[in-house]
Amino acid sequence: MQLSANGLLRGAFYVLLAVSFGLIFSSTRTFHFAHGATFSLAGYLFYTLHQTLGWPIGVALAIVCGVGALYGIALEMLLYRPLRLGRAPAFVIMIASLSAFFITEVFLAAVYGDGLLRVSHSFSTNFVGTGEFRFPLLRLVIAGTSLAALVLLFLWLTSTRAGVKVRALASDPELADALGMVSQTTRYWVFAVGSVMVSVAGAFYATDLGLVPHMGIVALLYGSVAAMLGGIGSIAGGVAGAMILGVSMDVGMYFISGQWQDALAFGILILVMLFRPSGLFARRTEAMEV
Amino acid sequence: MGISTRKLALAIALGASLVLPAASSLAQGQPLTIGAVLPITGTSARAGIYWRNGLELGVAVINEQGGVKGRHLMLKVEDNASVVERSVTAYRKLVDTDGAVAVMAGISGHVLALAPIAIDTKTILINASGQSPKIRTAGPYTFTIINDASVQAEQMAEYVFTKLNVPEVGIIYTETDTGVGPMMAFEAAFTKLGGKVVAKEGHGLQNFDLRSHLRRIKSKNPKVVLVLTHQEFAGPILQQGNEVGLNVQWVGLSTVATSTLLNSAGKLAEGFIAILPEWAPGNASARVKDFVAAYRKRFNSDPDIYAAHFYDAAFVVAKAAAQATDASPEAFRAAMLGVRGANAIEGVAGRIDFNNQGWVRKPQEIVIVRNGAYVPLAKQ
């Protein structure tokens, strides 16, 4: 029971990664490697604002989200869109995104150094519960925030004009473009919303585990694995994939060994892909060019 | 159109100067070049900065005292970015281009990668922080001035079993030479005493979320857990151990007993027991006090044990260079092996008295963290 509870809490963190990654990929068909860079950038910025400058956590988080959104929009505006207009193949856009990812990480290493940095907060030192069911307050805050983010995302996608257009884009980008249902602004919204979600995750990661320049790979790996597990393009799938991944990893590592953490994540993915290539909860779709 | 003989000779000379390795600075009447391959950037950068500082200070003190037979030491530090491949490139550059007579290095994996090159190039490689027991047999040109993990592990095993009276322990270790060698050495020594390692969890260098590892250890109910990781992991391990309810006596070797642990774990480091050479910033020895004062003055911070080791490394090279009978690599190596017995060096990190294989066995002490500092608990 305790393992499952811890696994669900781990999964709650992955939800932010999976849903944000899935939103961007399904709507724009861009394998957004630089999503990991947004995650790292947000973590380090949160560290600077809250830990170094002492700004209140709410203010720091709001700025981090804003900067994350701008970073995502900038990538679409200055990198992906020009490449698409130049009829670059999807592979080239992916490599460009990977380049942006590495450049950002090197920049962060140059500015902050390579040592482990950590945001200290009472969330990470206070606990809730007793005995075997004693959890750090931070992990419960992460779970609560993930839930709130999902609700807000759902409301945005279903109740706002921009959200409806994003759903149309995700459903069939070629048709949506051909019918003029969506504009470039819609794509900016996608990157903004996805980047805000992953920025929140980056700030949490900085407080929970600490910052190292290569931490973005964590967001990328687990976010993409969870999104693919549940089904790209499905919010419910992303949530389910994240939870399944979290619980499976916690339980699996307990009985096998912690050394196999990453292998376990990809092993689960391969198993699911063999039987459900679209993911557990996605509609069967045609193969997409990546 | 033919080429003149003179031009041809010049071309050959230029080509030769580019191709042939630089002559060792031992043979020339010029500053004596010593090199260091250190992690100034990368995951081990925090440690690397201390090492560089210690070495710089040692070289500065030696030069202030007149150098080696009137020749100044020139230190060249190359950054390996905490990557083994870069250590290899840096080492070759120091030897082939800069003419270094000796190169200092740390981190077991790096030292083991450099040892074969030290043999090929016949240059002295001084290991001042790597503690894998494998380094003992790394080759005739590799010298270690720090107790390796076997020495430390044996003593820690005895302390845990006989003084703490704990027959079952858990181990969390980094899956590199820094962790694996000591883990095996400890397990062998502890088992020999009659104890049992009930849980062993290895982790990679990229992963700072070790909760699952710690939960597995907790499930086996050890009273003591040995931390055999790179130092940047020690703080997160204590914090995450507290989070998962792993209430144990934490112990470690000198690899983790640094200021990094104290800074990152804060109050959770209180009571952490480690084994260190007989050295601490508060040590009453005048030699250590002078070193600490000089370090503080130059770098505006306190040194750690590894800064002390690298400081001593400079003096080892200087002594050997002064006593080498000629400029040949063989003579320099023989002079290094001559740093023993009556000719040993009383370093700030302990006595450097090489055995026939070029490693040391320094007296050690058990220390415990009290009020944010390491204080001696018992002499071993």
Interface residues (C-beta under 8 A of the other chain):
Chain A: L3 N6 A109 G113 D114 G115 L116 R118 S124 F127 E132 R134 P136 L209 G210 V212 H214 I217 M249 D250 M253 Y254 S257 G258 Q259 Q261 D262
Chain B: T41 G42 T43 S44 A45 R46 S82 E175 E201 G202 H203 G204 Q206 N207 F208 D209 L210 R211 S212 H213 R215 R216 S219 E232 G235 P236 Q239 E243 G245 S264
